[in-house]
Amino acid sequence: MSTASTSTKRRRGIYLLPNLFTTAALFSGFFAIISAMEGRFSTAAIAIFIAMILDGLDGRVARMTNTQSAFGAEYDSLSDMVAFGVAPALVAYLWALASLGTLGWVGAFFYTAAVALRLARFNTQVGIADKRYFQGLASPAAAALIAGLIWVGEVYQVKGESLAALVFAIAVLAAVLMVSNIRYHSFKEFNLRERVPFVALMIVVLLFVLVSLGPPEVLFGTALVYALSGPILTLSQIRRRRAERKVTGHSGDVATPRTKTGH
């Protein structure tokens, strides 16, 4: 067998390690749907958060082991569509939105469609967009908003029907933020291989402690703060640019000499 044919056969295969994490994330999203259908909404919410962790690991594992591939990128998007699009929408619908009738399933579909559009736009901007920022709210963060709210409601034994309007509002808000041009920090510049100050390790320990004290409240609060950080960051940038333009305009007026005109 020639070397060329051997290399061709190797290219036809897929990398197992990162795609295992992607498959596990897909399974978690599917399991969340099954759990919600059985009325186990806390389990469904937890499964969505587990899918978030697995989704964050598959990309990092692929980069660390140099096993990135076009197949992996497409498979990851399809997994995200289920875990962070279909699963949160159906869980939210079964927990609360069904009580709103037609408006409920329209809100769930609006969220699902926004996730699909967000993922499609992200795929077209790979290698072009600034890696330090996301354009629009990332679908895992949007899913965390919905799953976190449902988990908190279940912990405090609040019936979903009583929070239907709030769930609808958060689903629509998350959908709008996902398809918007608002920038969010991606934290992709954070490198696990580099040395970090000792304080950074203490902050990580503190985060684990906070999450252990109240996982639903902390995770939902973190997702909410992150969702609001985008508009706040955008508004601050707009104000800074306007202030710079005013300063530039004033300096231009001072620097430009006035010419006398004859009568």
RODO-2510 file (C-alpha; in nm, 4 decimals, decimal comma):
residues 263
     n   res          X          Y          Z
     1     m     0,0000     0,0000     0,0000
     2     s     0,1368     0,3395    -0,0954
     3     t     0,2014     0,6259     0,1431
     4     a    -0,0473     0,8497    -0,0406
     5     s    -0,3335     0,6025    -0,0012
     6     t    -0,2467     0,5543     0,3660
     7     s    -0,2607     0,9285     0,4332
     8     t    -0,5914     0,9512     0,2435
     9     k    -0,7426     0,6840     0,4651
    10     r    -0,6217     0,8633     0,7744
    11     r    -0,7825     1,1876     0,6619
    12     r    -1,1168     1,0121     0,6249
    13     g    -1,1267     0,9327     0,9955
    14     i    -1,2249     1,1633     1,2800
    15     y    -1,0506     1,2595     1,6017
    16     l    -1,2032     1,0632     1,8864
    17     l    -1,1089     1,2590     2,1994
    18     p    -1,2684     1,6026     2,1337
    19     n    -1,5707     1,4460     1,9643
    20     l    -1,6306     1,2332     2,2734
    21     f    -1,6828     1,5526     2,4744
    22     t    -1,9097     1,6881     2,2009
    23     t    -2,1144     1,3676     2,2036
    24     a    -2,1398     1,3835     2,5824
    25     a    -2,2688     1,7426     2,5570
    26     l    -2,5237     1,6300     2,2979
    27     f    -2,6315     1,3474     2,5268
    28     s    -2,6718     1,5911     2,8185
    29     g    -2,8991     1,8119     2,6101
    30     f    -3,1084     1,5142     2,5007
    31     f    -3,1226     1,3862     2,8590
    32     a    -3,2478     1,7299     2,9703
    33     i    -3,5400     1,6988     2,7274
    34     i    -3,6268     1,3469     2,8506
    35     s    -3,6038     1,4595     3,2145
    36     a    -3,8376     1,7544     3,1508
    37     m    -4,0897     1,5256     2,9813
    38     e    -4,0859     1,3122     3,2954
    39     g    -4,1351     1,6188     3,5179
    40     r    -3,7820     1,6189     3,6624
    41     f    -3,7017     1,9822     3,5866
    42     s    -3,4149     2,0200     3,8345
    43     t    -3,2390     1,7292     3,6675
    44     a    -3,3078     1,8830     3,3281
    45     a    -3,1539     2,2144     3,4323
    46     i    -2,8473     2,0416     3,5778
    47     a    -2,8047     1,8437     3,2549
    48     i    -2,7940     2,1685     3,0559
    49     f    -2,5226     2,3066     3,2836
    50     i    -2,3257     1,9831     3,2442
    51     a    -2,3563     2,0256     2,8673
    52     m    -2,2056     2,3733     2,9067
    53     i    -1,9023     2,2323     3,0864
    54     l    -1,8540     1,9619     2,8239
    55     d    -1,8961     2,2138     2,5426
    56     g    -1,6232     2,4279     2,6913
    57     l    -1,3923     2,1297     2,7244
    58     d    -1,4197     1,9899     2,3718
    59     g    -1,2742     2,2979     2,2065
    60     r    -0,9934     2,3327     2,4592
    61     v    -0,9068     1,9642     2,4329
    62     a    -0,8982     1,9916     2,0539
    63     r    -0,6637     2,2915     2,0695
    64     m    -0,4380     2,1408     2,3363
    65     t    -0,4049     1,8096     2,1484
    66     n    -0,3944     1,9747     1,8048
    67     t    -0,6979     1,7753     1,6885
    68     q    -0,9108     2,0550     1,5437
    69     s    -1,1055     1,9635     1,2317
    70     a    -1,3873     2,0942     1,0128
    71     f    -1,5939     1,7901     1,1117
    72     g    -1,5471     1,8709     1,4793
    73     a    -1,6554     2,2313     1,4283
    74     e    -1,9740     2,1293     1,2457
    75     y    -2,0512     1,8527     1,4943
    76     d    -2,0041     2,0989     1,7809
    77     s    -2,2558     2,3386     1,6248
    78     l    -2,5155     2,0633     1,5860
    79     s    -2,4568     1,9569     1,9461
    80     d    -2,4960     2,3188     2,0620
    81     m    -2,8227     2,3472     1,8708
    82     v    -2,9676     2,0577     2,0697
    83     a    -2,8095     2,1272     2,4096
    84     f    -2,8487     2,5073     2,4144
    85     g    -3,1309     2,5611     2,1663
    86     v    -3,3905     2,2855     2,1595
    87     a    -3,3353     2,1559     2,5143
    88     p    -3,3739     2,4883     2,7051
    89     a    -3,6704     2,5866     2,4888
    90     l    -3,8564     2,2609     2,5493
    91     v    -3,7712     2,2517     2,9194
    92     a    -3,8936     2,6103     2,9593
    93     y    -4,2085     2,5317     2,7618
    94     l    -4,2939     2,2256     2,9689
    95     w    -4,2135     2,4015     3,2974
    96     a    -4,3862     2,7354     3,2439
    97     l    -4,4554     2,8544     2,8897
    98     a    -4,7236     2,5942     2,8138
    99     s    -4,9578     2,7857     3,0458
   100     l    -4,9416     3,0830     2,8060
   101     g    -5,0935     2,8846     2,5213
   102     t    -4,9891     2,9887     2,1718
   103     l    -4,7745     3,2719     2,3048
   104     g    -4,5749     3,0187     2,5051
   105     w    -4,4695     2,7960     2,2185
   106     v    -4,4080     3,0998     1,9971
   107     g    -4,1650     3,2314     2,2603
   108     a    -3,9937     2,8921     2,2817
   109     f    -3,9599     2,8759     1,9035
   110     f    -3,8312     3,2343     1,8873
   111     y    -3,5549     3,1400     2,1279
   112     t    -3,4718     2,8225     1,9331
   113     a    -3,4554     3,0103     1,6023
   114     a    -3,2270     3,2723     1,7585
   115     v    -2,9851     3,0000     1,8694
   116     a    -2,9782     2,8599     1,5143
   117     l    -2,9107     3,2056     1,3690
   118     r    -2,6449     3,2755     1,6313
   119     l    -2,4605     2,9531     1,5544
   120     a    -2,4832     3,0061     1,1784
   121     r    -2,3393     3,3559     1,2104
   122     f    -2,0626     3,2336     1,4389
   123     n    -1,9603     2,9649     1,1882
   124     t    -1,9324     3,2198     0,9086
   125     q    -1,7067     3,4440     1,1200
   126     v    -1,4530     3,1808     1,2286
   127     g    -1,1048     3,3152     1,1605
   128     i    -1,2365     3,6669     1,0913
   129     a    -1,3902     3,7989     1,4127
   130     d    -1,1890     3,9155     1,7130
   131     k    -1,1439     3,6096     1,9359
   132     r    -1,1483     3,8249     2,2482
   133     y    -1,5176     3,9013     2,1995
   134     f    -1,8390     3,7289     2,0975
   135     q    -2,0762     3,9100     1,8649
   136     g    -2,4021     3,8633     2,0473
   137     l    -2,4704     3,6560     2,3568
   138     a    -2,3269     3,3044     2,3258
   139     s    -2,5867     3,0257     2,3168
   140     p    -2,4497     2,8461     2,6283
   141     a    -2,4870     3,1666     2,8305
   142     a    -2,8425     3,2111     2,7010
   143     a    -2,9226     2,8529     2,7965
   144     a    -2,7756     2,9154     3,1425
   145     l    -3,0223     3,2012     3,1933
   146     i    -3,3208     2,9775     3,1283
   147     a    -3,1875     2,6663     3,3017
   148     g    -3,0724     2,8700     3,6013
   149     l    -3,4132     3,0315     3,6475
   150     i    -3,5890     2,6939     3,6249
   151     w    -3,3463     2,5381     3,8725
   152     v    -3,3969     2,8226     4,1208
   153     g    -3,7737     2,7923     4,0847
   154     e    -3,7598     2,4186     4,1522
   155     v    -3,5369     2,4620     4,4575
   156     y    -3,7772     2,7144     4,6103
   157     q    -4,0775     2,5029     4,5019
   158     v    -4,2236     2,7753     4,2835
   159     k    -4,4646     2,6519     4,0184
   160     g    -4,3626     2,7348     3,6652
   161     e    -4,7040     2,8728     3,5756
   162     s    -4,6585     3,1583     3,8240
   163     l    -4,3321     3,2577     3,6527
   164     a    -4,4517     3,2073     3,2956
   165     a    -4,4350     3,5779     3,2098
   166     l    -4,0823     3,6065     3,3525
   167     v    -3,9624     3,2964     3,1667
   168     f    -4,1123     3,4316     2,8438
   169     a    -3,9418     3,7679     2,8951
   170     i    -3,6027     3,6093     2,9660
   171     a    -3,6327     3,3758     2,6657
   172     v    -3,7157     3,6657     2,4330
   173     l    -3,4439     3,8862     2,5854
   174     a    -3,1855     3,6093     2,5470
   175     a    -3,2939     3,5558     2,1865
   176     v    -3,2594     3,9250     2,1015
   177     l    -2,9171     3,9466     2,2678
   178     m    -2,7951     3,6409     2,0753
   179     v    -2,8746     3,7874     1,7328
   180     s    -2,7625     4,1389     1,8258
   181     n    -2,4263     4,2985     1,7481
   182     i    -2,3534     4,3568     2,1173
   183     r    -2,0047     4,2412     2,2104
   184     y    -1,9321     4,0064     2,5011
   185     h    -1,5990     3,9027     2,6467
   186     s    -1,5151     3,5503     2,5302
   187     f    -1,2335     3,4893     2,7854
   188     k    -1,0574     3,2868     2,5143
   189     e    -0,7356     3,4782     2,5778
   190     f    -0,7138     3,2976     2,9120
   191     n    -0,4349     3,0416     2,8690
   192     l    -0,4203     2,7481     3,1116
   193     r    -0,0589     2,6784     3,0198
   194     e     0,0709     3,0181     3,1298
   195     r     0,1753     3,1090     3,4826
   196     v    -0,0771     3,3112     3,6806
   197     p    -0,0486     3,5110     4,0049
   198     f    -0,1227     3,3329     4,3314
   199     v    -0,4285     3,5565     4,3749
   200     a    -0,5822     3,4042     4,0631
   201     l    -0,5781     3,0604     4,2248
   202     m    -0,7469     3,2016     4,5362
   203     i    -1,0175     3,3565     4,3185
   204     v    -1,0838     3,0175     4,1581
   205     v    -1,1125     2,8587     4,5034
   206     l    -1,3518     3,1344     4,6097
   207     l    -1,5673     3,0711     4,3041
   208     f    -1,5915     2,7017     4,3891
   209     v    -1,6933     2,7913     4,7445
   210     l    -1,9628     3,0323     4,6243
   211     v    -2,1058     2,7782     4,3814
   212     s    -2,1122     2,5089     4,6504
   213     l    -2,3068     2,7378     4,8861
   214     g    -2,5964     2,7719     4,6438
   215     p    -2,5423     2,6315     4,2937
   216     p    -2,8768     2,7394     4,1401
   217     e    -2,8637     3,0955     4,2725
   218     v    -2,4947     3,1505     4,1959
   219     l    -2,5103     3,0038     3,8451
   220     f    -2,8261     3,1943     3,7540
   221     g    -2,6855     3,5152     3,9007
   222     t    -2,3596     3,4695     3,7097
   223     a    -2,5462     3,4086     3,3837
   224     l    -2,7635     3,7159     3,4427
   225     v    -2,4638     3,9385     3,5188
   226     y    -2,2837     3,8137     3,2081
   227     a    -2,5915     3,8716     2,9904
   228     l    -2,6162     4,2301     3,1166
   229     s    -2,2417     4,2924     3,0853
   230     g    -2,2666     4,3083     2,7059
   231     p    -2,5085     4,6030     2,6850
   232     i    -2,3214     4,7799     2,9667
   233     l    -1,9888     4,7328     2,7858
   234     t    -2,1401     4,8540     2,4588
   235     l    -2,2933     5,1643     2,6177
   236     s    -1,9666     5,2527     2,7893
   237     q    -1,7796     5,2199     2,4600
   238     i    -2,0346     5,4388     2,2821
   239     r    -2,0044     5,7079     2,5498
   240     r    -1,6264     5,6963     2,5345
   241     r    -1,6274     5,7316     2,1564
   242     r    -1,8675     6,0256     2,1739
   243     a    -1,6464     6,1920     2,4345
   244     e    -1,3401     6,1390     2,2146
   245     r    -1,5223     6,2876     1,9153
   246     k    -1,6198     6,5921     2,1173
   247     v    -1,2621     6,6410     2,2330
   248     t    -1,1363     6,5982     1,8767
   249     g    -1,3977     6,8409     1,7488
   250     h    -1,3122     7,1063     2,0063
   251     s    -0,9400     7,0718     1,9407
   252     g    -1,0060     7,1063     1,5679
   253     d    -1,2029     7,4260     1,6246
   254     v    -0,9208     7,5739     1,8311
   255     a    -0,6510     7,4727     1,5848
   256     t    -0,8339     7,6120     1,2805
   257     p    -0,7531     7,9859     1,2413
   258     r    -1,0316     8,2240     1,1472
   259     t    -0,9843     8,4169     0,8247
   260     k    -1,1074     8,7714     0,7846
   261     t    -1,3399     8,8401     0,4978
   262     g    -1,3592     9,1720     0,3221
   263     h    -1,6728     9,3883     0,3200
***
